[in-house]
Amino acid sequence: LIQEKEELTELGIKVYDGGHPDLLKEIKYDLIVKNPGIKYTVPFVDYFVKAGYDIKNEIEVASTFVKNYNYASITGTNGKTTTTTLLGEFLKTKNSRNDAVGNIGKPLSTIVLEHGDETLDFAVEIAAFQLLGCFEYHPCVSVCMNLSPDHVDYFGGVDAYYKAKMLVYKNQCGDDWFLQNIDDALINQYVKDVPCKVVTFS
């Protein structure tokens, strides 16, 4: 159940909690936002996928409200949180409002609400689940720390999981950077058609 149901209802928002009634399928939507942990194969979600909706996540939506944020996106099977936390601390020495966000710390939407469109830098921990819902989110730096089998129940196999991780650089462009771990054989196998500058590390 949604704790803020009464507050949201007073704002004129229709709230359905405790399940997904079929009447929701009869409405035409401008935007659908999904919790990244819910599989796309869940029948209710799958209905909207087959109906042609791009189902977005919180990071994707929040980033559309700001143009002056710089993101360093960090993914990988292991080491995401440690690396994101460390980078966040580095960034705070430049500006105390810089931070680590995303899958750790505050959601990006909370940061946008608090700081508006200031010029700020963020270390963003981003999971494979979240990358599937990012269509325009644009990091200036990205890295996949490493790859190993994980979340097979969600993706249906390791191949789909590894490919989802490589979405971390898909919206980058020529002036951006992707940091490639050349000691990880799986990363080297799956990295393809990187649209930005590649910096290798070992």
MARDOZA-861815 format. One record per residue: residue in one letter; x, y, z of N, C-alpha, C in turn. Coordinates in steps of 0.02 Angstrom, whole numbers, padded with zeros to 5 digits, always signed. Layout:
BEGIN
aXYZXYZXYZ ...
This chain:
BEGIN
l+00041-00060+00000+00000+00000+00000+00044+00063+00000 i+00019+00116-00031+00056+00178-00038+00042+00223+00022 q+00095+00240+00060+00086+00280+00120+00059+00350+00105 e+00080+00377+00048+00061+00446+00030-00005+00449-00008 k-00045+00396-00006-00106+00392-00047-00152+00452-00034 e-00164+00469+00028-00210+00523+00044-00183+00590+00017 e-00118+00602+00025-00088+00664+00001-00091+00668-00075 l-00077+00613-00108-00080+00611-00181-00151+00621-00207 t-00199+00590-00174-00269+00597-00194-00292+00670-00188 e-00270+00704-00135-00287+00774-00125-00258+00818-00180 l-00205+00796-00211-00174+00832-00266-00208+00817-00333 g-00259+00774-00331-00296+00757-00391-00269+00698-00429 i-00226+00659-00397-00195+00601-00429-00235+00539-00412 k-00253+00500-00462-00288+00437-00450-00236+00385-00429 v-00247+00354-00373-00200+00305-00346-00233+00237-00342 y-00201+00187-00372-00223+00118-00366-00168+00080-00331 d-00181+00056-00271-00130+00017-00236-00159-00051-00218 g-00115-00096-00202-00137-00164-00185-00151-00208-00245 g-00129-00186-00304-00139-00226-00364-00147-00183-00426 h-00155-00215-00483-00161-00179-00547-00226-00200-00581 p-00280-00163-00570-00344-00182-00601-00341-00175-00677 d-00378-00218-00710-00378-00219-00784-00402-00153-00814 l-00440-00113-00777-00464-00050-00805-00406-00003-00823 l-00348-00014-00792-00289+00027-00809-00266+00015-00880 k-00282-00043-00908-00263-00058-00977-00305-00020-01028 e-00360+00008-01005-00406+00043-01051-00388+00117-01059 i-00338+00140-01022-00318+00210-01023-00260+00220-01070 k-00258+00276-01106-00200+00293-01148-00153+00336-01108 y-00089+00319-01107-00041+00354-01065+00011+00392-01106 d+00031+00450-01080+00087+00487-01109+00153+00461-01082 l+00152+00433-01023+00213+00411-00990+00198+00353-00943 i+00238+00300-00947+00234+00246-00898+00303+00238-00866 v+00303+00241-00800+00365+00233-00762+00358+00170-00720 k+00409+00127-00723+00407+00062-00689+00463+00058-00637 n+00448+00027-00582+00501+00008-00535+00548-00040-00571 p+00613-00025-00573+00660-00068-00611+00661-00141-00589 g+00643-00154-00526+00646-00222-00501+00590-00267-00526 i+00538-00237-00557+00482-00277-00584+00500-00300-00654 k+00496-00364-00666+00515-00392-00731+00469-00368-00787 y+00497-00361-00846+00457-00344-00905+00411-00401-00925 t+00426-00461-00901+00385-00519-00919+00323-00527-00874 v+00318-00487-00820+00257-00488-00780+00198-00471-00826 p+00145-00510-00826+00091-00500-00876+00066-00429-00882 f+00056-00394-00826+00030-00325-00829+00079-00279-00865 v+00144-00286-00852+00195-00245-00885+00201-00266-00958 d+00202-00331-00970+00208-00358-01038+00153-00332-01083 y+00094-00321-01055+00038-00294-01095+00057-00227-01125 f+00088-00183-01085+00106-00117-01109+00167-00118-01154 v+00212-00164-01143+00270-00173-01188+00243-00191-01258 k+00198-00240-01260+00170-00262-01324+00126-00208-01357 a+00100-00162-01315+00060-00107-01342+00104-00051-01370 g+00171-00059-01364+00217-00013-01395+00243+00044-01351 y+00231+00040-01287+00254+00092-01241+00329+00083-01225 d+00366+00138-01224+00433+00138-01196+00425+00149-01121 i+00437+00097-01082+00426+00102-01010+00490+00128-00978 k+00484+00185-00945+00543+00221-00920+00552+00209-00845 n+00611+00231-00821+00623+00226-00749+00634+00295-00720 e+00643+00298-00655+00648+00361-00619+00708+00403-00642 i+00765+00372-00654+00825+00409-00676+00812+00443-00743 e+00782+00406-00789+00767+00433-00855+00720+00493-00850 v+00667+00487-00810+00619+00541-00805+00649+00601-00770 a+00684+00590-00715+00714+00646-00677+00763+00685-00720 s+00802+00650-00760+00855+00683-00800+00826+00728-00854 t+00763+00718-00873+00733+00760-00925+00717+00830-00900 f+00716+00839-00834+00699+00904-00805+00759+00949-00796 v+00819+00923-00808+00880+00962-00797+00927+00955-00857 k+00963+01009-00873+01010+01008-00929+01082+01019-00906 n+01091+01041-00843+01158+01060-00821+01191+01010-00774 y+01162+00951-00767+01194+00899-00727+01243+00859-00770 n+01299+00842-00741+01347+00797-00773+01347+00731-00734 y+01341+00676-00771+01336+00610-00740+01395+00566-00758 a+01420+00531-00707+01467+00476-00718+01430+00413-00698 s+01412+00372-00746+01371+00312-00733+01415+00252-00722 i+01402+00218-00667+01443+00161-00647+01399+00100-00641 t+01415+00049-00681+01380-00015-00677+01431-00071-00671 g+01407-00132-00672+01451-00190-00664+01418-00239-00616 t+01442-00300-00615+01413-00350-00571+01434-00337-00498 n+01497-00320-00488+01522-00307-00421+01561-00241-00421 g+01562-00209-00363+01603-00148-00355+01569-00083-00372 k+01505-00086-00393+01469-00025-00412+01463+00024-00354 t+01441-00002-00297+01427+00042-00240+01492+00073-00213 t+01544+00033-00207+01608+00059-00182+01635+00113-00227 t+01634+00100-00292+01662+00148-00341+01620+00212-00343 t+01553+00203-00342+01509+00261-00344+01518+00304-00281 t+01522+00272-00224+01531+00308-00161+01597+00347-00161 l+01650+00315-00184+01715+00347-00186+01714+00408-00233 l+01687+00398-00292+01683+00454-00340+01639+00510-00312 g+01585+00492-00280+01541+00543-00249+01579+00585-00199 e+01622+00554-00159+01662+00591-00110+01712+00637-00145 f+01742+00614-00199+01787+00657-00238+01750+00719-00264 l+01690+00706-00291+01651+00761-00321+01629+00812-00269 k+01616+00789-00208+01596+00836-00155+01651+00886-00137 t+01714+00868-00149+01768+00915-00134+01767+00974-00183 k+01734+00965-00240+01727+01019-00289+01667+01063-00272 n+01612+01030-00252+01550+01065-00234+01512+01019-00186 s+01495+01045-00128+01463+01004-00076+01395+00976-00097 r+01366+01004-00150+01301+00979-00174+01308+00924-00226 n+01369+00913-00249+01382+00854-00290+01374+00792-00245 d+01357+00734-00275+01343+00677-00232+01344+00612-00271 a+01336+00557-00234+01324+00491-00263+01249+00478-00261 v+01220+00459-00318+01148+00451-00323+01131+00388-00362 g+01067+00379-00376+01045+00323-00417+01026+00264-00374 n+01059+00208-00386+01043+00146-00349+01066+00149-00276 i+01105+00201-00259+01125+00212-00189+01108+00285-00172 g+01106+00300-00108+01095+00369-00088+01026+00394-00108 k+01023+00458-00124+00959+00488-00143+00941+00472-00215 p+00877+00463-00229+00855+00456-00299+00870+00522-00336 l+00884+00517-00400+00898+00576-00440+00839+00625-00439 s+00778+00599-00437+00719+00642-00436+00718+00686-00373 t+00741+00661-00317+00745+00700-00256+00796+00756-00264 i+00852+00741-00295+00904+00791-00307+00877+00847-00352 v+00841+00829-00404+00812+00878-00450+00763+00923-00412 l+00722+00893-00369+00674+00931-00330+00709+00980-00282 e+00764+00958-00253+00800+00999-00204+00842+01054-00235 h+00874+01039-00292+00925+01084-00319+00906+01115-00387 g+00852+01093-00417+00834+01120-00482+00889+01107-00533 d+00898+01153-00579+00946+01142-00633+01011+01180-00622 e+01039+01172-00562+01106+01199-00550+01156+01159-00592 t+01216+01186-00599+01269+01148-00632+01302+01104-00578 l+01288+01039-00581+01312+00992-00530+01338+00929-00563 d+01380+00892-00526+01410+00830-00550+01389+00773-00504 f+01370+00716-00534+01346+00660-00494+01378+00594-00516 a+01396+00554-00466+01414+00485-00477+01350+00445-00472 v+01333+00408-00525+01268+00374-00528+01279+00298-00531 e+01260+00265-00477+01260+00192-00480+01198+00171-00519 i+01208+00132-00571+01152+00113-00614+01155+00038-00629 a+01101+00004-00613+01097-00068-00622+01072-00085-00693 a+01082-00146-00712+01058-00169-00778+00983-00160-00785 f+00946-00171-00730+00873-00162-00731+00857-00090-00751 q+00895-00043-00722+00881+00028-00735+00901+00048-00806 l+00955+00020-00831+00978+00037-00899+00927+00020-00952 l+00886-00031-00940+00834-00050-00988+00782+00005-00995 g+00774+00047-00944+00724+00100-00945+00752+00168-00960 c+00814+00171-00985+00846+00235-01002+00849+00242-01078 f+00814+00291-01104+00811+00301-01177+00849+00363-01199 e+00853+00414-01156+00889+00475-01173+00939+00496-01119 y+00936+00466-01061+00983+00482-01007+01055+00479-01033 h+01093+00532-01021+01157+00541-01056+01214+00554-01006 p+01252+00503-00988+01311+00515-00946+01369+00541-00989 c+01411+00582-00958+01471+00604-00995+01528+00555-00985 v+01525+00516-00932+01574+00463-00919+01536+00401-00898 s+01557+00343-00922+01525+00281-00901+01577+00227-00893 v+01561+00177-00852+01606+00121-00842+01564+00060-00822 c+01586+00002-00847+01561-00062-00822+01620-00094-00787 m+01616-00100-00721+01673-00122-00682+01695-00193-00699 n+01647-00238-00707+01661-00308-00719+01596-00343-00737 l+01602-00404-00761+01543-00445-00777+01552-00515-00750 s+01499-00542-00720+01495-00612-00701+01422-00631-00699 p+01406-00696-00703+01335-00716-00706+01295-00692-00646 d+01237-00662-00659+01195-00635-00606+01126-00620-00635 h+01076-00616-00594+01008-00595-00613+00979-00634-00672 v+00997-00697-00677+00972-00739-00732+00897-00746-00728 d+00869-00745-00667+00797-00751-00658+00760-00693-00690 y+00791-00634-00689+00760-00573-00717+00769-00571-00793 f+00829-00585-00816+00845-00577-00887+00834-00640-00929 g+00826-00696-00897+00815-00758-00934+00879-00791-00958 g+00936-00760-00946+01000-00788-00966+01055-00736-00959 v+01118-00760-00956+01173-00713-00945+01185-00668-01006 d+01172-00692-01066+01183-00652-01125+01143-00587-01124 a+01079-00593-01107+01036-00533-01103+01060-00487-01047 y+01082-00516-00992+01108-00476-00935+01170-00437-00956 y+01217-00471-00988+01279-00437-01010+01264-00382-01061 k+01219-00396-01107+01201-00345-01157+01168-00285-01125 a+01128-00297-01073+01096-00241-01037+01148-00197-01004 k+01200-00227-00977+01254-00188-00946+01288-00141-00996 m+01293-00164-01059+01327-00124-01110+01285-00064-01133 l+01223-00060-01110+01181-00002-01125+01206+00060-01089 v+01253+00052-01044+01278+00109-01005+01307+00164-01049 y+01333+00145-01108+01364+00196-01152+01322+00212-01213 k+01262+00184-01220+01226+00190-01284+01205+00261-01301 n+01194+00305-01252+01172+00373-01266+01229+00424-01264 q+01291+00399-01260+01347+00445-01258+01366+00467-01329 c+01407+00519-01332+01427+00545-01398+01502+00559-01399 g+01525+00589-01453+01597+00595-01466+01639+00627-01412 d+01611+00674-01374+01650+00708-01322+01648+00672-01255 d+01613+00616-01251+01606+00579-01188+01659+00524-01184 w+01660+00491-01126+01709+00438-01115+01676+00375-01087 f+01698+00318-01113+01682+00253-01084+01747+00223-01060 l+01749+00203-00996+01809+00173-00967+01802+00097-00971 q+01849+00065-01006+01844-00006-01020+01897-00046-00981 n+01872-00092-00941+01916-00137-00902+01942-00192-00948 i+02005-00184-00971+02032-00231-01020+02054-00297-00988 d+02050-00302-00922+02067-00365-00889+02006-00412-00885 d+01947-00386-00902+01886-00426-00898+01868-00453-00967 a+01877-00518-00976+01866-00549-01043+01794-00540-01067 l+01746-00543-01021+01676-00536-01041+01661-00465-01065 i+01688-00416-01030+01678-00347-01053+01707-00338-01122 n+01767-00363-01133+01798-00356-01199+01759-00392-01253 q+01724-00445-01234+01682-00481-01282+01619-00443-01299 y+01589-00410-01249+01524-00379-01259+01526-00305-01279 v+01582-00272-01268+01587-00201-01288+01588-00197-01364 k+01539-00161-01392+01534-00155-01465+01507-00086-01482 d+01532-00057-01537+01504+00005-01565+01497+00060-01513 v+01551+00072-01476+01549+00125-01425+01548+00192-01461 p+01499+00235-01446+01491+00298-01483+01532+00356-01456 c+01578+00341-01409+01617+00395-01378+01690+00373-01372 k+01731+00414-01341+01801+00398-01331+01806+00341-01280 v+01852+00294-01293+01863+00238-01248+01930+00247-01213 v+01929+00243-01147+01991+00245-01107+01996+00177-01073 t+02050+00141-01085+02057+00075-01055+02092+00081-00987 f+02075+00034-00943+02110+00029-00879+02121-00044-00862 s+02169-00056-00818+02188-00124-00801+02193-00131-00726 
